[in-house]
């Protein structure tokens, strides 16, 4: 029986843990060859074992998203091997520090911009030609509710996600006449290490697991998902 992502190539950032890891495994189970990008080699190797256990395949790319020149080279490497890219999940991100805007250190502010915004822009520059070679290139960025709803002490993370959403929606408009579709997903509160850092007193058992959100991500990266420039909230899909 043919799988929905058979012979399709999908790149996932932040693939070594959390939502990225769950999504990578789910995509591989549907037949995608996953290009798994993350800083942690051990986490990537564990993901590779999990993907093989479901009959899937992956290429591991240990990479710091702040290595912008490496991101620029990534597109060329993918073209040399596969000649196209069918999907890009921009999942990796950093929380920064929950603090008043006036107290935030410049180093923290810059890292939020580098990882959450600039890295995704550099990846789009690098991957755009490959996505347009595909018969149905799909791009999905993971965002947050704070991008549109201001919350005290979350300013650094919020501004970075708001900027990311702006880039995503602009790129979606620019791809309107192509085979590429670009969308945003807000997973909401999820049982991840980032959430635990932000809300240390919260009971994780009350939150959805990354694996719960993975099916929605698979759906939004599939060739049959033709929405463009939309924001889908995971919570709303459960009702």
C-alpha positions, 0 to 999 in steps of 0.5 A: 500500500502506497504511503502519503509521503512516498518518494518525498523529501522533507527537511525538519529543523529541531528534529532531535526532540519535542515537536520536531522529533515527533513530526520527523518520526510521523513523516518517516512513517508515512514514507518521507525521507527526512532530512533531520537537522539539529545541534545534538548528535546523540538526539539525532542518532536516537531519532534515526533508530526510531525512524528505522523502527517504523520502516523509514529513512533519514539523513542526519544533519548536525548543525547549529542554526546560527551557522548561517553559511552552513544553512546557505550551503544546505540547499546546494547539498540537497540539490546534488543528492535529491534535485528537489525538496518537497517539504520544510518544517521550520520547527527549531526555536529558542525561548530566550528569557522571560523578563521585562523588555527593559531587562533583556540582555542584548545577547539574548535578544540577538539569539532570539533573532538569529535562531527564530527569525534569521535562520528561517529566512536563510533557509528559505533563501537556500531552499526556495529553488528546491521547493519550486522544483517539487510538484507540491512544495510545502512549508510549515512554520511553528509559531506561538499564540504570543506572536499575536497576543502580547503577554508581559515578560514574553516580549523577546520570544513574542517579537521573534515569532511575530517576525517569523509569521510576517516572513511566512505570510509574505513568502506565502503571498509570493508563492501564490502562483507556484506549486508551493504552499506556506502555512503556520501552525500554533501547537499551543501549550505542549509537553516539551522542554521549552514549555517546562522551562517557561512554566516550571510549576505546570503539571506536564501530564495536563498537556498534549504530547508532541506526538499528539500534534504530529498528525496535524503537521503531517497533514499540513505538509502533505501535497493534498493540503492546499491552504496558503498563508493560513494559521492553524491552531492545534487546540481548535482542531480538537473540537 
